[in-house]
Amino acid sequence: MKIGIIGAGALGLTAAYELTKLGHQADIFERAPFIGGQASTFEIGTGRLERGYHHLFRSDVDIVNLINEIGLGHKLRWIESKVGIFHGGKIWDFASPKDLLSFGGLGFLDRLRLGLVTFYLQKTNNLSSFEGVTAKEWLERKVGRKPYQVIWEPMLKGKFGRYYDQVSMAWLWNKIHLRVASRERLWDKEKLGYPMGSFGEVFDVLEKKIREQGGHVHLSSGVNKIVVENNKAVGLELNIEGKGIVTKEYDSIIATTPSYVFGRLVPNLPESFLHNLKKTSYLSAVLIILVLDRPLTNKYWLNIADRDIPFVGVIEHTNFVDPSVYGGNHIVYITNYPSVDDPIYTMNGEDLLEAYLPYLGQLNSSFDRSWIKNYFHHKVDAAQPIIGVNYRDRIPSHHTPVENLYLANTTQIYPEDRGTNYSVQLGRKIASIVLNDGTT
Ligand SMILES: Cc1cc2nc3c(=O)[nH]c(=O)nc-3n(C[C@H](O)[C@H](O)[C@H](O)COP(=O)(O)OP(=O)(O)OC[C@H]3O[C@@H](n4cnc5c(N)ncnc54)[C@H](O)[C@@H]3O)c2cc1C
């Protein structure tokens, strides 16, 4: 079969790898001048760095298997994560049940209740009981208002911005449930994975394998339109840098774009399917990456539980991967998940940095802007689908109303949180669906 794939993120690359491995022809068309999509990397000093911070959990077996299969298993390191929470003007350790018990932001009974509820969430498998209720409602009821406001609300706001009170408890349950798998024993500290050499190296090797297996990855090649004849997808209309508009024919097409992009690519999609696509909203990710001459904190992952601070997380990558990888520099992501109409999204990098700078001194009283050797500003669109209550009912199907046209994207990952692991899983799944349909 000859398959056209839109998007060279983890999903599109995995699908092409699987299809070409079985002798089919797969061509990927990627709008950006680089591969990797949301997990793409850029050169920084002597190393390569993800545009948005990235790590793996122990439960991420699909991507770990793929990394092993393409011969990069020896590059994978599992490193103890250093998690903290900034609350009441102070950074608290927040990596283990012991840390929770000694957290000074709540009274003893609140901490105990929080610990017991978290333990219950780690142990229960009753997903259906969480699907119809928001995380806010469930948590306020079970842990009480204050523990919810101090611990959970900042986390939900951090991830879902203005949609924080609409997020399903099923999403949060799964997140907690899976993270336990990152510990051998409950009281152990969590270990997170990172492919030394960056996620970019994983994608590079994957691309090389696709090429060796006869496939192609075309960069700076945005798809304008999916060509449909008699309700069958027959080709792609491409806008190729330097070549202009080109049309290519395919037996089947896999789109890995966000749902709203997909809706624009297909002429005359039935309103019922379009309506389903529009049901899921997305947030973007906006990142300021500081290159410092010394550490800012001693945490890898710092949740900011103080709403007066205009960012929701500080991820100090070099408290996870050694600074020597980046020429001795210290790398700090300052992150937000805004909607596209939020000033944090529309502001330029310089203004955003200026807006953030006054608050860094709260995280480290010695901080001085002279520590900043360089900075980068990145925006990632459609970074986080909003997982509302009864989300299962609004997941679009992989089969679209157009024959030989398939949709596979992050809105179809549920109840897990979107992530490279699930895009790899979906890449394999969609390849097998396409092949199955082609032989029946
Ligand atoms: C800030 C941030 C932090 C994250 N942290 C982690 C983490 O720690 N661990 C983890 O596992 N995951 C993490 N993720 C999530 C992970 O990166 C994504 O879930 C995953 O990479 C999505 O891959 P994908 O291929 O499904 O989609 P994408 O990466 O979005 O790929 C889709 C591709 O389609 C292309 N495209 C769109 N329209 C067109 C068009 N018309 N023509 C051609 N190409 C088109 C896009 O340019 C893009 O490259 C993070 C994401 C962000 C934003």
The ligand as an SDF file (V2000), in Angstrom:
LIG
                    3D

 53 58  0  0  0  0  0  0  0  0999 V2000
    5.3510   21.7660   27.0730 C   0  0  0  0  0  0  0  0  0  0  0  0
    5.1100   20.3060   26.8190 C   0  0  0  0  0  0  0  0  0  0  0  0
    5.6350   19.3580   27.6780 C   0  0  0  0  0  0  0  0  0  0  0  0
    5.4360   18.0080   27.4590 C   0  0  0  0  0  0  0  0  0  0  0  0
    6.0040   17.1000   28.3100 N   0  0  0  0  0  0  0  0  0  0  0  0
    5.9290   15.8000   28.0150 C   0  0  0  0  0  0  0  0  0  0  0  0
    6.6580   14.8500   28.7770 C   0  0  0  0  0  0  0  0  0  0  0  0
    7.3200   15.1940   29.7550 O   0  0  0  0  0  0  0  0  0  0  0  0
    6.5890   13.5470   28.4130 N   0  0  0  0  0  0  0  0  0  0  0  0
    5.8460   13.1310   27.3380 C   0  0  0  0  0  0  0  0  0  0  0  0
    5.8600   11.9350   27.0220 O   0  0  0  0  0  0  0  0  0  0  0  0
    5.1230   13.9940   26.6110 N   0  0  0  0  0  0  0  0  0  0  0  0
    5.1400   15.3150   26.9220 C   0  0  0  0  0  0  0  0  0  0  0  0
    4.4540   16.2160   26.1720 N   0  0  0  0  0  0  0  0  0  0  0  0
    3.4700   15.7330   25.1900 C   0  0  0  0  0  0  0  0  0  0  0  0
    4.0800   15.1840   23.9270 C   0  0  0  0  0  0  0  0  0  0  0  0
    5.1000   16.0260   23.4390 O   0  0  0  0  0  0  0  0  0  0  0  0
    2.9790   15.0540   22.8760 C   0  0  0  0  0  0  0  0  0  0  0  0
    1.8600   14.3990   23.4310 O   0  0  0  0  0  0  0  0  0  0  0  0
    3.4440   14.2530   21.6690 C   0  0  0  0  0  0  0  0  0  0  0  0
    4.7280   14.6790   21.2450 O   0  0  0  0  0  0  0  0  0  0  0  0
    2.4300   14.4430   20.5510 C   0  0  0  0  0  0  0  0  0  0  0  0
    2.9010   13.8160   19.3780 O   0  0  0  0  0  0  0  0  0  0  0  0
    1.9470   13.7240   18.1070 P   0  0  0  0  0  0  0  0  0  0  0  0
    2.7480   13.1970   16.9990 O   0  0  0  0  0  0  0  0  0  0  0  0
    0.7030   13.0130   18.4940 O   0  0  0  0  0  0  0  0  0  0  0  0
    1.4960   15.2230   17.8280 O   0  0  0  0  0  0  0  0  0  0  0  0
    2.4130   16.4660   17.4000 P   0  0  0  0  0  0  0  0  0  0  0  0
    3.7210   16.3760   18.0520 O   0  0  0  0  0  0  0  0  0  0  0  0
    1.5600   17.6690   17.6450 O   0  0  0  0  0  0  0  0  0  0  0  0
    2.5990   16.2390   15.8310 O   0  0  0  0  0  0  0  0  0  0  0  0
    1.6830   16.6830   14.8660 C   0  0  0  0  0  0  0  0  0  0  0  0
    2.5000   17.2460   13.7160 C   0  0  0  0  0  0  0  0  0  0  0  0
    1.6090   17.6110   12.6480 O   0  0  0  0  0  0  0  0  0  0  0  0
    2.1870   18.7470   12.0110 C   0  0  0  0  0  0  0  0  0  0  0  0
    1.1340   19.4060   11.2140 N   0  0  0  0  0  0  0  0  0  0  0  0
    0.0310   20.0550   11.6610 C   0  0  0  0  0  0  0  0  0  0  0  0
   -0.6800   20.5180   10.6140 N   0  0  0  0  0  0  0  0  0  0  0  0
   -0.0340   20.1420    9.4900 C   0  0  0  0  0  0  0  0  0  0  0  0
   -0.2850   20.3110    8.0850 C   0  0  0  0  0  0  0  0  0  0  0  0
   -1.3660   20.9560    7.6310 N   0  0  0  0  0  0  0  0  0  0  0  0
    0.6120   19.7890    7.2120 N   0  0  0  0  0  0  0  0  0  0  0  0
    1.7220   19.1190    7.6420 C   0  0  0  0  0  0  0  0  0  0  0  0
    2.0090   18.9410    8.9450 N   0  0  0  0  0  0  0  0  0  0  0  0
    1.1270   19.4300    9.8630 C   0  0  0  0  0  0  0  0  0  0  0  0
    2.6750   19.5860   13.1830 C   0  0  0  0  0  0  0  0  0  0  0  0
    3.6250   20.5540   12.7500 O   0  0  0  0  0  0  0  0  0  0  0  0
    3.2660   18.5110   14.0880 C   0  0  0  0  0  0  0  0  0  0  0  0
    4.6470   18.3130   13.8530 O   0  0  0  0  0  0  0  0  0  0  0  0
    4.6470   17.5770   26.3630 C   0  0  0  0  0  0  0  0  0  0  0  0
    4.0990   18.5230   25.4790 C   0  0  0  0  0  0  0  0  0  0  0  0
    4.3330   19.8740   25.7010 C   0  0  0  0  0  0  0  0  0  0  0  0
    3.7550   20.8780   24.7450 C   0  0  0  0  0  0  0  0  0  0  0  0
  1  2  1  0
  2  3  1  0
  2 52  2  0
  3  4  2  0
  4  5  1  0
  4 50  1  0
  5  6  2  0
  6  7  1  0
  6 13  1  0
  7  8  2  0
  7  9  1  0
  9 10  1  0
 10 11  2  0
 10 12  1  0
 12 13  2  0
 13 14  1  0
 14 15  1  0
 14 50  1  0
 15 16  1  0
 16 17  1  0
 16 18  1  0
 18 19  1  0
 18 20  1  0
 20 21  1  0
 20 22  1  0
 22 23  1  0
 23 24  1  0
 24 25  2  0
 24 26  1  0
 24 27  1  0
 27 28  1  0
 28 29  2  0
 28 30  1  0
 28 31  1  0
 31 32  1  0
 32 33  1  0
 33 34  1  0
 33 48  1  0
 34 35  1  0
 35 36  1  0
 35 46  1  0
 36 37  1  0
 36 45  1  0
 37 38  2  0
 38 39  1  0
 39 40  1  0
 39 45  2  0
 40 41  1  0
 40 42  2  0
 42 43  1  0
 43 44  2  0
 44 45  1  0
 46 47  1  0
 46 48  1  0
 48 49  1  0
 50 51  2  0
 51 52  1  0
 52 53  1  0
M  END
$$$$
